[in-house]
Amino acid sequence: MRRRTFLKAGAAAALSGLAGRSWAADTPAPADLAGDVAILREALKLHPGLYRYNSPAGFEDRLQRFAAEFTGAPDLAGRYLALAQLTAAIRCGHSYGNFYNQRKPVATELFDRPTRLPLHFVWLDRIMVVTGDPYGALKRGTRVLRLNGEDPARLRDRLLPLIRADGHNDGKRASLLEVRGDDSIETFDVFQGLVAPPAGGEHRLEVVGPEGRKRSLSLPAIGLKARQAMMTAPEVKDADPLWTWAMRPDGVAVLTMPGWAVWDSGWDWTSWLNDRLDSLAGAKGLLIDLRDNEGGANCGDLILARLIDRSWAPPALEQRIRFRRTPADLDPYLDTWDNSFRTLGEKASPLPGGFFLRPAGDEALSIEPASKRLPVKVAVLTSPVNSSATFQFASNLRAIGGGRLYGRTTGGNRRGINGGCFFFVRLPASGLEFYLPLVGYYPQAVEPDAGLQPDVPVMPTIGDIAAGRDRVVERAATDLARG
């Protein structure tokens, strides 16, 4: 039986009784897809940051355009792009159709396409710079002038409205459109493959090498398995450390933390980290490299605890939610790992604007001092990748005066981010899923719509990339070694 949507003027869609066949069964009819739109509308009413950067009237216009595009799209790719554009318009870095949480037939259809550019690259301002070529055709530091006849920066601009980030922090969006070889499904690959796939199974490039020589060449478009074979991140077994620790000859310890997703790891990361922090007596400083770390668990709290001498909570940060209990007719479409999220606001106090104050929110964020303090100065390397737990860590480090930030402006946003607790919203007709954060973190002071600026800005150059030189590490380590 097909799902049907029952809409009443001025009222929410009636969700109860919407039985469904999934996209995997056959091609959904427009009426079935309209049911997905109704589910999405109701689910977004739970979003604590929906109107942080949008007006209700403005977002309603977006929803109506989305409904027309989503139900009228000829295929799954069109529906996914419509969903990506809508969630990106919320300007929340945690609201998106996560690649890794889609059902297998959906993921195969969308993400396993032989359309990928077989290079690793970064963006320096609006310049695409090669950082690795497994085929050996291009040197590090090569600039891509044209990609399939188009200025790469123009392609990037076309993709930006589809990319998640907090507020108007486009540095974060651009960082997601890099291919660094550290992710098994790259954001650039997905959207370039859906929006601008190469013709004839190959990419045509015009480039200029680090030595200044211009040339044209073609490279084969590759699929998902070939891209994953190019990954630079080492394979990690269940109990292997996810981070590295090294002591430089100048006495500066370097802690490299490319990720904080430690929930499913069998590694005892707390003991590992505590042992190394205990070893710093006599060192010149501690350099923490978070540049490739988007977030995960609040692992940085263990470090912050060694930099404070009393209980500490972030200043004037209000945790807001939008509901007391999730609607029963919406519950079947909300997956989560913790069903207590469904009653998150049962004991919450009402706030203006339709919000509720999360119960005991300050307790959830407070940090207690550790028995052993760090005996050295701390430098933290940041980049636009930092947008969740690592953005919050950098913000907290600055608030307690625990160290200096080096590198580039973070992702995230000083006006606050959304996260903490999540639903995975399932749209059964299309088979698509998107992340829905439930807690909005709102600073009470007026803050700019931007990430955190580093104390010491350091921007790598094309020459640095060509030479394999890490200018950010060099600058931070030099400052620490001086004392």
Kinemage of the C-alpha trace (Angstrom):
@kinemage 1
@onewidth
@group {chain A} dominant
@subgroup {mainchain}
@vectorlist {calphas} color= white
{ca met a 1} P 0.000 0.000 0.000
{ca arg a 2} L 1.365 3.388 -0.957
{ca arg a 3} L 2.041 6.029 1.665
{ca arg a 4} L -0.210 9.043 1.473
{ca thr a 5} L 0.123 12.521 2.897
{ca phe a 6} L -2.869 14.208 4.468
{ca leu a 7} L -2.332 17.957 4.670
{ca lys a 8} L -4.687 20.330 6.423
{ca ala a 9} L -4.579 24.077 5.894
{ca gly a 10} L -2.657 25.720 8.698
{ca ala a 11} L -1.879 22.410 10.391
{ca ala a 12} L 1.018 19.975 10.445
{ca ala a 13} L 0.980 16.940 8.209
{ca ala a 14} L -0.784 13.953 9.681
{ca leu a 15} L 1.917 11.341 10.025
{ca ser a 16} L 0.035 8.541 11.721
{ca gly a 17} L -1.128 5.915 9.303
{ca leu a 18} L 1.599 6.616 6.756
{ca ala a 19} L 2.630 3.081 5.933
{ca gly a 20} L 5.552 2.799 3.610
{ca arg a 21} L 7.390 0.948 0.996
{ca ser a 22} L 10.981 2.026 0.743
{ca trp a 23} L 12.967 3.302 -2.205
{ca ala a 24} L 14.709 -0.068 -2.248
{ca ala a 25} L 11.444 -1.770 -3.241
{ca asp a 26} L 10.706 0.299 -6.349
{ca thr a 27} L 10.592 3.850 -7.623
{ca pro a 28} L 8.445 5.895 -5.233
{ca ala a 29} L 5.453 7.822 -6.499
{ca pro a 30} L 5.176 11.588 -5.901
{ca ala a 31} L 2.481 10.973 -3.271
{ca asp a 32} L 4.849 8.693 -1.343
{ca leu a 33} L 7.618 11.283 -1.553
{ca ala a 34} L 5.196 13.904 -0.276
{ca gly a 35} L 4.949 11.742 2.832
{ca asp a 36} L 8.719 12.032 3.234
{ca val a 37} L 8.377 15.806 3.005
{ca ala a 38} L 5.743 15.725 5.753
{ca ile a 39} L 8.043 13.688 7.999
{ca leu a 40} L 10.922 16.079 7.339
{ca arg a 41} L 8.752 19.115 8.143
{ca glu a 42} L 7.709 17.673 11.483
{ca ala a 43} L 11.215 16.535 12.351
{ca leu a 44} L 12.714 19.965 11.674
{ca lys a 45} L 10.378 21.454 14.281
{ca leu a 46} L 12.658 19.722 16.813
{ca his a 47} L 15.784 21.442 15.462
{ca pro a 48} L 17.153 23.958 18.010
{ca gly a 49} L 19.035 26.017 15.436
{ca leu a 50} L 16.535 26.118 12.593
{ca tyr a 51} L 16.046 29.884 12.912
{ca arg a 52} L 19.495 30.839 14.125
{ca tyr a 53} L 20.337 32.003 10.586
{ca asn a 54} L 16.904 31.809 8.916
{ca ser a 55} L 13.602 33.565 9.475
{ca pro a 56} L 10.488 31.361 9.762
{ca ala a 57} L 9.022 32.903 6.602
{ca gly a 58} L 12.276 32.572 4.689
{ca phe a 59} L 12.738 28.939 5.636
{ca glu a 60} L 9.118 28.144 4.809
{ca asp a 61} L 9.813 29.402 1.283
{ca arg a 62} L 12.815 27.075 1.152
{ca leu a 63} L 10.704 24.166 2.353
{ca gln a 64} L 8.149 24.749 -0.373
{ca arg a 65} L 10.845 24.864 -3.048
{ca phe a 66} L 12.405 21.739 -1.557
{ca ala a 67} L 9.069 19.899 -1.643
{ca ala a 68} L 8.654 20.656 -5.348
{ca glu a 69} L 12.241 19.654 -6.188
{ca phe a 70} L 12.204 16.532 -4.010
{ca thr a 71} L 8.901 15.114 -5.239
{ca gly a 72} L 9.628 16.109 -8.843
{ca ala a 73} L 13.196 14.795 -9.014
{ca pro a 74} L 13.624 12.076 -11.655
{ca asp a 75} L 15.923 9.915 -9.549
{ca leu a 76} L 17.524 9.314 -6.163
{ca ala a 77} L 20.450 11.595 -6.974
{ca gly a 78} L 18.107 14.521 -7.565
{ca arg a 79} L 16.302 13.858 -4.301
{ca tyr a 80} L 19.577 13.630 -2.369
{ca leu a 81} L 20.800 16.922 -3.853
{ca ala a 82} L 17.514 18.611 -2.920
{ca leu a 83} L 17.885 17.313 0.654
{ca ala a 84} L 21.533 18.415 0.819
{ca gln a 85} L 20.681 21.930 -0.338
{ca leu a 86} L 17.880 22.243 2.219
{ca thr a 87} L 19.910 20.972 5.185
{ca ala a 88} L 22.914 23.093 4.174
{ca ala a 89} L 20.627 26.146 4.224
{ca ile a 90} L 19.995 25.564 7.951
{ca arg a 91} L 23.671 26.493 8.354
{ca cys a 92} L 24.279 23.811 10.965
{ca gly a 93} L 27.355 21.640 10.669
{ca his a 94} L 25.521 18.669 12.177
{ca ser a 95} L 22.479 18.719 9.862
{ca tyr a 96} L 23.114 16.692 6.703
{ca gly a 97} L 22.588 13.394 4.926
{ca asn a 98} L 25.521 11.522 6.425
{ca phe a 99} L 27.224 9.286 3.850
{ca tyr a 100} L 27.937 6.555 6.386
{ca asn a 101} L 24.412 6.259 7.758
{ca gln a 102} L 22.542 5.640 4.512
{ca arg a 103} L 21.144 2.212 3.786
{ca lys a 104} L 23.364 0.084 1.557
{ca pro a 105} L 21.340 0.281 -1.700
{ca val a 106} L 21.074 4.056 -1.313
{ca ala a 107} L 24.778 4.444 -0.540
{ca thr a 108} L 25.728 2.259 -3.500
{ca glu a 109} L 23.560 4.243 -5.892
{ca leu a 110} L 24.778 7.643 -4.703
{ca phe a 111} L 28.378 7.201 -3.623
{ca asp a 112} L 29.859 4.287 -5.578
{ca arg a 113} L 30.219 6.060 -8.910
{ca pro a 114} L 33.301 5.976 -11.185
{ca thr a 115} L 33.535 9.760 -11.335
{ca arg a 116} L 36.328 10.619 -8.896
{ca leu a 117} L 39.362 12.777 -9.627
{ca pro a 118} L 42.371 10.557 -8.747
{ca leu a 119} L 44.273 13.222 -6.807
{ca his a 120} L 44.659 14.514 -3.274
{ca phe a 121} L 44.388 18.283 -3.074
{ca val a 122} L 43.666 21.275 -0.835
{ca trp a 123} L 42.356 24.784 -1.423
{ca leu a 124} L 44.664 27.702 -0.754
{ca asp a 125} L 42.170 30.518 -0.949
{ca arg a 126} L 40.587 29.765 -4.355
{ca ile a 127} L 43.479 27.762 -5.775
{ca met a 128} L 43.325 23.952 -6.070
{ca val a 129} L 46.767 22.618 -5.103
{ca val a 130} L 47.789 18.979 -5.513
{ca thr a 131} L 49.140 17.324 -2.365
{ca gly a 132} L 49.399 13.797 -3.736
{ca asp a 133} L 49.060 11.851 -6.982
{ca pro a 134} L 49.182 8.053 -6.627
{ca tyr a 135} L 49.546 7.806 -10.428
{ca gly a 136} L 52.727 9.889 -10.325
{ca ala a 137} L 51.683 12.298 -13.073
{ca leu a 138} L 51.638 15.443 -10.925
{ca lys a 139} L 54.045 16.731 -8.310
{ca arg a 140} L 53.058 18.103 -4.922
{ca gly a 141} L 52.450 21.820 -5.225
{ca thr a 142} L 50.975 21.583 -8.737
{ca arg a 143} L 48.152 24.063 -9.327
{ca val a 144} L 45.067 22.907 -11.246
{ca leu a 145} L 44.080 25.747 -13.566
{ca arg a 146} L 41.199 24.034 -15.379
{ca leu a 147} L 39.245 20.902 -14.515
{ca asn a 148} L 37.115 19.529 -17.335
{ca gly a 149} L 37.157 22.955 -18.958
{ca glu a 150} L 36.112 24.823 -15.812
{ca asp a 151} L 37.992 26.947 -13.311
{ca pro a 152} L 38.120 24.669 -10.217
{ca ala a 153} L 37.159 27.617 -8.022
{ca arg a 154} L 33.941 28.000 -10.034
{ca leu a 155} L 33.169 24.334 -9.447
{ca arg a 156} L 33.839 24.819 -5.755
{ca asp a 157} L 31.428 27.768 -5.698
{ca arg a 158} L 28.750 25.611 -7.339
{ca leu a 159} L 29.145 22.941 -4.672
{ca leu a 160} L 29.336 25.199 -1.593
{ca pro a 161} L 25.518 25.599 -1.220
{ca leu a 162} L 25.287 21.812 -0.768
{ca ile a 163} L 27.861 21.590 2.009
{ca arg a 164} L 27.212 21.631 5.752
{ca ala a 165} L 28.790 24.203 8.075
{ca asp a 166} L 27.814 26.427 10.993
{ca gly a 167} L 26.626 29.873 10.017
{ca his a 168} L 28.446 31.614 7.188
{ca asn a 169} L 31.770 29.943 7.946
{ca asp a 170} L 32.628 29.034 4.352
{ca gly a 171} L 36.150 28.054 5.376
{ca lys a 172} L 34.623 24.907 6.823
{ca arg a 173} L 32.665 24.244 3.645
{ca ala a 174} L 35.807 24.645 1.546
{ca ser a 175} L 37.727 22.271 3.820
{ca leu a 176} L 35.088 19.600 3.242
{ca leu a 177} L 35.655 20.056 -0.493
{ca glu a 178} L 39.304 19.048 -0.150
{ca val a 179} L 40.495 15.497 -0.767
{ca arg a 180} L 43.241 14.706 1.728
{ca gly a 181} L 43.086 10.912 1.703
{ca asp a 182} L 41.904 10.656 5.307
{ca asp a 183} L 38.250 9.753 4.704
{ca ser a 184} L 36.820 6.659 3.045
{ca ile a 185} L 34.048 8.705 1.390
{ca glu a 186} L 35.161 12.209 0.435
{ca thr a 187} L 32.587 15.020 0.339
{ca phe a 188} L 34.074 16.489 -2.848
{ca asp a 189} L 33.866 13.114 -4.582
{ca val a 190} L 30.190 12.702 -3.755
{ca phe a 191} L 28.985 16.099 -4.897
{ca gln a 192} L 31.359 16.495 -7.837
{ca gly a 193} L 30.165 13.087 -9.027
{ca leu a 194} L 26.499 14.066 -8.749
{ca val a 195} L 26.751 17.650 -10.016
{ca ala a 196} L 29.668 17.649 -12.497
{ca pro a 197} L 30.676 14.107 -13.508
{ca pro a 198} L 33.430 13.896 -16.126
{ca ala a 199} L 32.572 13.008 -19.703
{ca gly a 200} L 33.945 9.835 -21.241
{ca gly a 201} L 35.311 8.403 -18.012
{ca glu a 202} L 38.274 10.758 -17.716
{ca his a 203} L 39.172 14.101 -16.200
{ca arg a 204} L 40.805 16.720 -18.413
{ca leu a 205} L 43.216 19.011 -16.573
{ca glu a 206} L 45.288 22.082 -17.302
{ca val a 207} L 47.966 22.509 -14.648
{ca val a 208} L 51.102 24.424 -13.759
{ca gly a 209} L 53.791 22.573 -11.852
{ca pro a 210} L 55.799 23.950 -8.937
{ca glu a 211} L 58.613 24.647 -11.353
{ca gly a 212} L 56.272 26.856 -13.435
{ca arg a 213} L 55.689 24.579 -16.454
{ca lys a 214} L 52.143 24.523 -17.838
{ca arg a 215} L 50.684 21.443 -19.487
{ca ser a 216} L 47.455 19.588 -20.253
{ca leu a 217} L 46.705 15.971 -19.410
{ca ser a 218} L 43.904 13.503 -18.831
{ca leu a 219} L 43.474 11.237 -15.810
{ca pro a 220} L 41.073 8.300 -15.506
{ca ala a 221} L 37.967 8.816 -13.387
{ca ile a 222} L 37.973 6.259 -10.585
{ca gly a 223} L 35.435 4.571 -8.336
{ca leu a 224} L 35.054 4.234 -4.597
{ca lys a 225} L 37.325 1.226 -4.074
{ca ala a 226} L 40.145 2.811 -6.051
{ca arg a 227} L 39.800 6.012 -4.008
{ca gln a 228} L 39.878 4.077 -0.758
{ca ala a 229} L 43.031 2.302 -1.887
{ca met a 230} L 44.672 5.737 -2.084
{ca met a 231} L 43.934 6.661 1.530
{ca thr a 232} L 46.871 8.084 3.425
{ca ala a 233} L 45.494 7.332 6.896
{ca pro a 234} L 46.951 4.070 8.255
{ca glu a 235} L 44.637 1.147 8.929
{ca val a 236} L 43.887 0.961 12.649
{ca lys a 237} L 42.924 -2.238 14.440
{ca asp a 238} L 40.426 -2.248 17.278
{ca ala a 239} L 42.870 -1.803 20.169
{ca asp a 240} L 45.478 0.272 18.287
{ca pro a 241} L 46.137 3.878 19.351
{ca leu a 242} L 44.349 6.441 17.208
{ca trp a 243} L 46.828 9.192 18.072
{ca thr a 244} L 50.604 9.586 17.986
{ca trp a 245} L 53.113 11.093 20.397
{ca ala a 246} L 56.645 12.215 19.589
{ca met a 247} L 59.330 14.179 21.397
{ca arg a 248} L 61.227 16.580 19.156
{ca pro a 249} L 64.961 17.244 19.609
{ca asp a 250} L 64.107 20.748 20.877
{ca gly a 251} L 62.190 19.255 23.818
{ca val a 252} L 58.683 19.940 22.477
{ca ala a 253} L 56.247 17.025 22.685
{ca val a 254} L 53.916 16.663 19.698
{ca leu a 255} L 50.518 15.045 20.252
{ca thr a 256} L 48.761 14.409 16.932
{ca met a 257} L 45.036 13.696 17.253
{ca pro a 258} L 43.402 13.213 13.822
{ca gly a 259} L 40.061 12.190 15.342
{ca trp a 260} L 38.134 11.805 18.582
{ca ala a 261} L 35.656 9.139 17.445
{ca val a 262} L 36.636 6.690 20.184
{ca trp a 263} L 33.208 5.245 21.081
{ca asp a 264} L 33.659 1.889 19.324
{ca ser a 265} L 37.406 1.598 19.879
{ca gly a 266} L 38.850 -1.104 22.141
{ca trp a 267} L 41.784 1.194 22.880
{ca asp a 268} L 42.118 2.611 26.407
{ca trp a 269} L 42.705 6.150 25.225
{ca thr a 270} L 42.419 7.761 28.659
{ca ser a 271} L 45.271 5.704 30.118
{ca trp a 272} L 47.353 6.222 26.977
{ca leu a 273} L 46.916 9.981 27.122
{ca asn a 274} L 47.366 10.293 30.872
{ca asp a 275} L 50.617 8.313 30.718
{ca arg a 276} L 52.041 10.688 28.151
{ca leu a 277} L 50.882 13.835 29.853
{ca asp a 278} L 52.494 12.531 33.049
{ca ser a 279} L 55.825 12.283 31.184
{ca leu a 280} L 56.171 16.006 30.420
{ca ala a 281} L 58.351 16.996 33.353
{ca gly a 282} L 61.440 18.619 31.861
{ca ala a 283} L 59.865 19.126 28.413
{ca lys a 284} L 59.824 22.549 26.747
{ca gly a 285} L 56.166 22.453 25.722
{ca leu a 286} L 53.221 20.457 24.412
{ca leu a 287} L 52.059 20.914 20.806
{ca ile a 288} L 48.606 19.442 20.089
{ca asp a 289} L 47.827 19.013 16.395
{ca leu a 290} L 44.060 18.998 15.787
{ca arg a 291} L 44.068 20.243 12.212
{ca asp a 292} L 42.511 17.082 10.725
{ca asn a 293} L 40.132 16.507 13.643
{ca glu a 294} L 36.472 17.429 13.191
{ca gly a 295} L 35.441 16.118 16.593
{ca gly a 296} L 33.793 13.141 18.253
{ca ala a 297} L 33.875 12.527 21.987
{ca asn a 298} L 35.050 15.291 24.317
{ca cys a 299} L 38.543 13.823 24.628
{ca gly a 300} L 40.037 17.282 25.046
{ca asp a 301} L 38.351 17.658 28.426
{ca leu a 302} L 41.043 15.407 29.898
{ca ile a 303} L 43.666 17.944 28.782
{ca leu a 304} L 41.619 20.932 29.958
{ca ala a 305} L 41.266 19.292 33.375
{ca arg a 306} L 45.055 19.529 33.757
{ca leu a 307} L 44.993 23.260 33.015
{ca ile a 308} L 42.467 24.359 35.671
{ca asp a 309} L 42.550 24.408 39.462
{ca arg a 310} L 38.791 24.540 40.133
{ca ser a 311} L 35.538 23.301 38.612
{ca trp a 312} L 34.882 25.138 35.353
{ca ala a 313} L 31.964 25.474 32.925
{ca pro a 314} L 31.876 27.459 29.672
{ca pro a 315} L 30.724 31.034 30.366
{ca ala a 316} L 27.161 32.090 29.565
{ca leu a 317} L 26.393 29.156 27.259
{ca glu a 318} L 22.692 28.294 27.258
{ca gln a 319} L 21.571 24.838 26.129
{ca arg a 320} L 18.227 25.118 24.356
{ca ile a 321} L 15.905 22.421 23.048
{ca arg a 322} L 12.651 22.650 21.091
{ca phe a 323} L 10.424 19.959 22.636
{ca arg a 324} L 9.385 18.271 25.840
{ca arg a 325} L 8.702 14.911 24.226
{ca thr a 326} L 8.889 13.827 20.605
{ca pro a 327} L 5.496 13.373 18.874
{ca ala a 328} L 4.403 9.728 18.982
{ca asp a 329} L 3.470 9.689 15.285
{ca leu a 330} L 6.983 10.917 14.408
{ca asp a 331} L 8.835 8.423 16.616
{ca pro a 332} L 8.881 5.551 14.064
{ca tyr a 333} L 11.009 7.714 11.768
{ca leu a 334} L 13.516 8.815 14.436
{ca asp a 335} L 16.396 6.419 15.059
{ca thr a 336} L 18.880 7.014 17.873
{ca trp a 337} L 21.287 5.168 20.146
{ca asp a 338} L 19.657 6.541 23.316
{ca asn a 339} L 15.870 6.557 23.626
{ca ser a 340} L 16.037 9.004 26.528
{ca phe a 341} L 16.543 11.681 23.850
{ca arg a 342} L 12.826 11.343 23.072
{ca thr a 343} L 11.979 12.841 26.476
{ca leu a 344} L 14.846 15.318 26.596
{ca gly a 345} L 12.649 18.240 27.608
{ca glu a 346} L 10.206 16.632 30.022
{ca lys a 347} L 11.612 18.550 33.005
{ca ala a 348} L 12.763 21.567 31.008
{ca ser a 349} L 11.906 25.163 31.814
{ca pro a 350} L 10.258 27.195 29.029
{ca leu a 351} L 12.219 29.996 27.386
{ca pro a 352} L 11.094 32.751 25.001
{ca gly a 353} L 10.839 31.924 21.309
{ca gly a 354} L 9.505 28.396 21.698
{ca phe a 355} L 12.630 27.023 23.385
{ca phe a 356} L 13.124 25.035 26.578
{ca leu a 357} L 16.193 25.160 28.805
{ca arg a 358} L 17.853 21.752 28.876
{ca pro a 359} L 17.718 20.361 32.420
{ca ala a 360} L 21.125 20.216 34.164
{ca gly a 361} L 22.827 21.464 31.017
{ca asp a 362} L 25.616 23.236 32.898
{ca glu a 363} L 26.464 20.016 34.746
{ca ala a 364} L 26.870 18.190 31.439
{ca leu a 365} L 29.453 20.740 30.288
{ca ser a 366} L 31.401 21.348 33.503
{ca ile a 367} L 34.996 20.094 33.867
{ca glu a 368} L 36.616 19.129 37.154
{ca pro a 369} L 40.351 19.756 37.729
{ca ala a 370} L 42.720 16.795 37.533
{ca ser a 371} L 45.092 15.967 40.376
{ca lys a 372} L 48.136 16.523 38.122
{ca arg a 373} L 48.572 19.792 36.244
{ca leu a 374} L 50.516 20.179 33.016
{ca pro a 375} L 53.990 21.558 33.789
{ca val a 376} L 54.520 23.070 30.306
{ca lys a 377} L 53.037 25.633 27.954
{ca val a 378} L 50.534 24.403 25.371
{ca ala a 379} L 50.086 25.233 21.683
{ca val a 380} L 47.120 23.906 19.703
{ca leu a 381} L 47.101 23.753 15.904
{ca thr a 382} L 43.707 24.565 14.375
{ca ser a 383} L 42.106 24.568 10.941
{ca pro a 384} L 38.653 24.925 9.353
{ca val a 385} L 38.143 21.190 9.915
{ca asn a 386} L 37.568 21.835 13.646
{ca ser a 387} L 33.828 22.320 13.933
{ca ser a 388} L 32.374 20.123 16.657
{ca ala a 389} L 34.115 18.859 19.794
{ca thr a 390} L 37.444 20.266 18.603
{ca phe a 391} L 35.917 23.703 17.976
{ca gln a 392} L 34.519 23.595 21.500
{ca phe a 393} L 37.895 22.481 22.880
{ca ala a 394} L 39.688 25.376 21.194
{ca ser a 395} L 37.049 27.791 22.506
{ca asn a 396} L 37.351 26.406 26.038
{ca leu a 397} L 41.155 26.474 25.916
{ca arg a 398} L 41.026 30.158 25.050
{ca ala a 399} L 38.439 30.878 27.756
{ca ile a 400} L 40.622 29.386 30.509
{ca gly a 401} L 43.846 30.883 29.112
{ca gly a 402} L 45.319 27.415 28.816
{ca gly a 403} L 47.360 27.868 25.650
{ca arg a 404} L 47.712 29.563 22.275
{ca leu a 405} L 46.034 28.648 18.989
{ca tyr a 406} L 48.182 28.445 15.831
{ca gly a 407} L 47.245 27.964 12.206
{ca arg a 408} L 43.970 28.800 10.510
{ca thr a 409} L 40.493 29.886 11.579
{ca thr a 410} L 38.409 27.019 12.908
{ca gly a 411} L 35.131 25.689 11.610
{ca gly a 412} L 32.161 25.876 13.940
{ca asn a 413} L 30.768 29.256 14.900
{ca arg a 414} L 31.140 31.641 17.796
{ca arg a 415} L 27.391 32.265 17.714
{ca gly a 416} L 27.002 28.690 18.903
{ca ile a 417} L 26.576 25.272 17.351
{ca asn a 418} L 24.010 22.469 17.584
{ca gly a 419} L 24.728 18.921 18.675
{ca gly a 420} L 24.986 16.937 21.888
{ca cys a 421} L 22.114 14.541 21.171
{ca phe a 422} L 20.913 13.345 17.764
{ca phe a 423} L 18.167 11.627 15.828
{ca phe a 424} L 18.721 9.923 12.502
{ca val a 425} L 15.606 10.870 10.552
{ca arg a 426} L 14.547 8.118 8.147
{ca leu a 427} L 12.523 9.075 5.076
{ca pro a 428} L 11.070 5.709 4.065
{ca ala a 429} L 9.818 6.406 0.541
{ca ser a 430} L 13.109 7.808 -0.743
{ca gly a 431} L 15.255 5.672 1.571
{ca leu a 432} L 17.278 8.735 2.588
{ca glu a 433} L 18.438 9.670 6.094
{ca phe a 434} L 19.599 12.928 7.645
{ca tyr a 435} L 21.095 13.952 10.983
{ca leu a 436} L 18.994 16.039 13.350
{ca pro a 437} L 20.809 17.633 16.341
{ca leu a 438} L 18.642 18.241 19.397
{ca val a 439} L 20.600 20.680 21.594
{ca gly a 440} L 21.440 24.239 20.590
{ca tyr a 441} L 24.347 25.918 22.369
{ca tyr a 442} L 23.693 29.656 22.548
{ca pro a 443} L 26.159 32.171 23.998
{ca gln a 444} L 24.356 34.948 25.836
{ca ala a 445} L 26.918 37.550 24.773
{ca val a 446} L 26.751 38.882 21.216
{ca glu a 447} L 29.282 36.970 19.123
{ca pro a 448} L 30.349 37.253 15.464
{ca asp a 449} L 29.151 34.839 12.792
{ca ala a 450} L 32.585 33.228 12.404
{ca gly a 451} L 34.930 30.547 13.640
{ca leu a 452} L 37.725 31.116 16.139
{ca gln a 453} L 40.633 33.154 14.857
{ca pro a 454} L 43.993 31.697 15.934
{ca asp a 455} L 46.248 33.696 18.236
{ca val a 456} L 49.033 33.187 15.707
{ca pro a 457} L 47.707 32.908 12.125
{ca val a 458} L 49.898 30.708 9.942
{ca met a 459} L 48.831 29.927 6.380
{ca pro a 460} L 50.721 27.305 4.365
{ca thr a 461} L 51.926 28.290 0.903
{ca ile a 462} L 52.218 26.444 -2.387
{ca gly a 463} L 55.966 26.375 -1.801
{ca asp a 464} L 55.412 24.700 1.577
{ca ile a 465} L 53.282 22.013 -0.029
{ca ala a 466} L 55.822 21.422 -2.805
{ca ala a 467} L 58.656 21.118 -0.294
{ca gly a 468} L 56.695 18.999 2.204
{ca arg a 469} L 57.273 21.662 4.854
{ca asp a 470} L 54.891 22.118 7.795
{ca arg a 471} L 55.100 25.829 8.514
{ca val a 472} L 52.483 25.688 11.296
{ca val a 473} L 54.343 23.060 13.338
{ca glu a 474} L 57.625 24.904 12.840
{ca arg a 475} L 56.226 28.201 14.108
{ca ala a 476} L 54.425 26.731 17.154
{ca ala a 477} L 57.367 24.522 18.159
{ca thr a 478} L 59.806 27.418 17.845
{ca asp a 479} L 57.663 29.549 20.159
{ca leu a 480} L 57.321 26.757 22.723
{ca ala a 481} L 61.024 25.935 22.698
{ca arg a 482} L 61.863 29.576 23.444
{ca gly a 483} L 59.871 29.289 26.676
